[in-house]
Structure formats: structure tokens, C-alpha cells
Amino acid sequence: MNNDRIGARLRSALGHAFGGHTVIPGEAGYDDARRVWNGTVDKHPALVAFCRNSSEVSAAVLAAREVGVPLSVRGGGHQVAGLSVCDNGLTIDLSAICEVSVDGGVSHAGGGSLLRHVDTANARAGVVVPAGVVSHTGLGGLALGGGFGWTFRNFGLTCDNIVGAEVVTADGSVVQAGEHHDADLLWALRGGGGNFGVVTRFDLGNHPLRDVLFGQAVFAIDDLARGVEHYVETMNTVPDAMSSICITRLAPPIPGLPPEIVGRPVVMIDAVWSGDLEAGEAPMRWLVGAGGPLTSRVTRMPYTAVQTMQDDLHPHGRGNYNKSRYLTTVDETAIKALSEAGNSVPGPHSQIEILRLGGAAGRVERNATAFAHRDAAYILNIVGAWTDNTRRDAHVAWVRDTYQAFDPVGSDAGYINFLDAEPDRAHSVYPEPTYSRLREIKRRLDPDSVFRGNVPVTV
Ligand SMILES: Cc1cc2nc3c(=O)[nH]c(=O)nc-3n(C[C@H](O)[C@H](O)[C@H](O)COP(=O)(O)OP(=O)(O)OC[C@H]3O[C@@H](n4cnc5c(N)ncnc54)[C@H](O)[C@@H]3O)c2cc1C
């Protein structure tokens, strides 16, 4: 059956009861509706259903099942392989379900919220929910896979803060998951990806916070070893209030950076202190000031400002290819690999990120959530990003070579939100007994595998 016919059948299966907007191939808005963050993704759903509430999501799930076509679920559209859209099937677009309200210690966020919706509503109440560092990322995919950002060492991963959810399951039911009702589903939502249903509302524990300290240091590539060693040593001992990232890339224009360095390979350390601000001054100044950086700064700013400061570095529409894995250590071998990759970065938008894990996120019991890799020391994320498609192969090769160069200190396991489409890594992402428990829940709630998370759990 061709896409037009599938689209017409889906529309008829949705029926008049579905009040939301739908779009099929050839109609105005179709190309916008199928576009995701990664500009190389070019998928053609037969119908995109813009759902406004859980009943419409339920109708869309049932329509896809009735017609017998694939279903995909789109939150913010940032998953790098474009898994939120599907070919020849029905894409549920949740962008209209983005209302956020704060009720004491719990923030309620629509399943299609972007991080900026959550941060803005929380800021009015002087609270935060830990999340990612780019405000146009979707809460849905991020929270269901984990959620690392500027406060995870202090307040846990985003998924650790899911205390309840409204979920549309594969048979179209609308269920509530929480500690006292379907705690198994709640457990699965804390890291199990989009495998169990469409989350139309997240209930998220929040934390009082308004201002943070932001710190940044930039090291010349020739000083990479010194900068990275300093990062590793310092992050081994700092309080949980500090979360940070070490990025190797071509230098963007940064306040205080000599102009001749812009466009040359550098190592940047970015950090945020989300505890008592006075107590944070000294450790932040040590992290970004010691070790001989070219430039460094520590600035107090509202949390919402730090949450948006990277937005323009990662705009929609570029080509992107990522590979990611956990690292057991960052030693001499890793530093050598980083140095070689840093000296051969193929373009101004590609970068290698290393995050020191641990803190509150590391102290959660391994089996307490579907996110199992609590003892991993670091995440490595290699990001290839380009605007000129003729350079695609060079970026992809650089990402793959760099990934391999970390073999001696790298695990096969990775963080699902930084993976491409890599179903073969399911068992390392979800080690036993996590995978078996996810499978049991999958068998109960989605025996026909209607939902396919970025890393699919098979029944
Ligand atoms: C620029 C950029 C910055 C990022 N920064 C961070 C970061 O700081 N920290 C971090 O941890 N990750 C980060 N990521 C990775 C990010 O967590 C993943 O890309 C995640 O999938 C994004 O969620 P989304 O809703 O935008 O994804 P989508 O592409 O919309 O969805 C991905 C998958 O999630 C599932 N899904 C989404 N919403 C729902 C829902 N409501 N109910 C059920 N299933 C759903 C579906 O299975 C879907 O296929 C970043 C990614 C990008 C591109």
C-alpha cells in the first residue's frame, strides 16, 4: 500500500471523534511536520497526528493498530536517528501537550513539553527539575532515557525525579503510574525509553533553586593533557553541587578568548554549581582557574540563563551523527585518543564531550530504576555535525575512529539518549536483571510491540 492510501485509511480510522489536526503527504505543512532536529533525517510518515490530550493519543494509537502500520512518538524531535518519525506509518506529534504547572514539590509537565517550557514554569516558582542543557530538547525522550544536565550530580537524573505519569498504553488505555499504582510501570519509565506507551503527563519532583554559578575554562590543544588531568582530578573530589562537562572542539567565540584562538582546537571545561553560592566560589574558581587555561570565568546567573546558553550552538537542521559509550577511566590512553581526535576535528560544529558522572545520580541503587549504569565513571559522546553534506563521510569516519580509539577504556554500554539507531546494544544498555524485568512489563503492556523505544525491548 502506498503512503497516500495508508494516510487516507488512517484518517478514516481516526474518525470524526479525533478533533486534532492531521496532515498527510501532499498537504500543506507535511514537510514541516516530518522534519526533526537532525537535518539528514528524511522519513515519510503516512499521517502525522497532532494530539492535544490523552484521548486523542489513544485514538491515534488505535488507528495505527487498526490499519496495521508502524507508530512513532515525537516529543521534541531531538533523537539523533530520527526515531520519533516513521516511514509509511503514523507519527504522534505531542507538541501541543506542553502545559507545565507547579504544585508544591511536584511539577506537572505535558508529554510534549520542551525543556524550556519546564524551566520557565519552574522558574516562576523558584524551583528546577534536573534536565538537559539545551532548552529546545524534548522532555519526553530525555526523561524516559535518563536525563543528564547541569544539576544531575546534585538532584539526580531527570528520570530519577519522575514520581508519576499519565500513560497511553498499546491497547489505548489511559493509565496512571506512580509509587502506589503500577509501580512497575513507573520503574520502567525511569530509563526504559519509549517502550511502554505514550506519556502524556510527567509528574516530576522539583528542587528549590534560582541562581547558579557558571564557570568556564578554555585550554589550548597543546595543553590538553594538563587540562584534562586537572578536570579528572578535581571532579574526583568536588561536592555534588558541581556538575560539569569537558568538551574538545574548535573554539567558538567566547568572552575573554584571544581572537586568534577562535576556530582552533581547544579543550573547554564548563561547570555549574547548584548549591549554596558562597560555598561554591572556591571550588568553581579552582576547577576553571587552575591548571593554566587560556581564559576562565565564574559568573552568577539565573538557572534559566544557563539552560539556554548552548541553544544556538546546536540548532535544528544540521547533519548529525553521534556515537557514545561509558568510560571506566580517563587515563593516558584516553587523553592520547582525545588529543588525536581534537587535532583532527573535521569542522566547527563537531565535538567530543566527556562528562564526569556520579554524585546523587550515582548513588541510586542499580536496580531501583530501569536506568542501570549507576557506577559508570564517565560518558563519552562524540558528536559529528555539519552543514555541508559533501563533508558527511569525513564527519562520520571521524566519529567512528574516535569511538574506537577509546576501546581500551570504553564499555559497549551506552546511554540510550546519546545512541543512534543501535538495537544491537540493547543488552549492554539494559544489563540483567534490568532487561528481564523490562521484558516482563513489555509483555504485559505491549505484547505486540506497538512501541519501539530507541533501544527496543523485545517481548
Ligand atoms: C541538541 C541536543 C542536546 C541534548 N542535550 C542533552 C542533555 O543535555 N542531556 C541528555 O541527557 N540528553 C541530551 N540530548 C539527548 C536527548 O536526551 C535525546 O535526543 C532525547 O531523545 C530527546 O528527547 P525528544 O523528546 O526531543 O526526542 P524525540 O526524538 O521526540 O523522541 C525520541 C524517542 O523518545 C520517545 N518519546 C519521546 N517523547 C515521548 C513521550 N512523551 N512518551 C513516550 N515516548 C516518548 C519515543 O520513543 C521517541 O522515539 C540532547 C540531544 C540534542 C539533539
The ligand as a Gaussian input file, in Angstrom:
#p B3LYP/6-31G(d) Opt

LIG

0 1
 C       20.898000      19.442000      20.886000
 C       20.736000      18.288000      21.819000
 C       21.092000      18.436000      23.141000
 C       20.926000      17.365000      24.025000
 N       21.307000      17.529000      25.315000
 C       21.129000      16.512000      26.193000
 C       21.479000      16.679000      27.562000
 O       21.945000      17.732000      27.981000
 N       21.269000      15.651000      28.405000
 C       20.740000      14.459000      27.982000
 O       20.572000      13.571000      28.808000
 N       20.412000      14.270000      26.690000
 C       20.604000      15.275000      25.788000
 N       20.288000      15.073000      24.471000
 C       19.789000      13.774000      24.035000
 C       18.289000      13.733000      24.255000
 O       18.021000      13.323000      25.583000
 C       17.618000      12.732000      23.285000
 O       17.834000      13.152000      21.968000
 C       16.120000      12.598000      23.553000
 O       15.614000      11.548000      22.767000
 C       15.399000      13.880000      23.234000
 O       14.049000      13.813000      23.550000
 P       12.955000      14.318000      22.488000
 O       11.627000      14.213000      23.138000
 O       13.372000      15.620000      21.925000
 O       13.144000      13.190000      21.401000
 P       12.214000      12.617000      20.217000
 O       13.121000      12.488000      19.048000
 O       10.979000      13.430000      20.068000
 O       11.829000      11.230000      20.785000
 C       12.769000      10.187000      20.926000
 C       12.045000       8.948000      21.390000
 O       11.579000       9.171000      22.721000
 C       10.306000       8.604000      22.884000
 N        9.391000       9.658000      23.361000
 C        9.524000      10.990000      23.291000
 N        8.537000      11.601000      23.961000
 C        7.737000      10.627000      24.449000
 C        6.585000      10.610000      25.249000
 N        6.009000      11.721000      25.724000
 N        6.039000       9.416000      25.561000
 C        6.602000       8.261000      25.130000
 N        7.707000       8.218000      24.377000
 C        8.285000       9.389000      24.054000
 C        9.917000       7.942000      21.591000
 O       10.256000       6.587000      21.653000
 C       10.815000       8.625000      20.577000
 O       11.160000       7.782000      19.509000
 C       20.424000      16.131000      23.559000
 C       20.088000      15.983000      22.218000
 C       20.240000      17.034000      21.360000
 C       19.923000      16.855000      19.914000

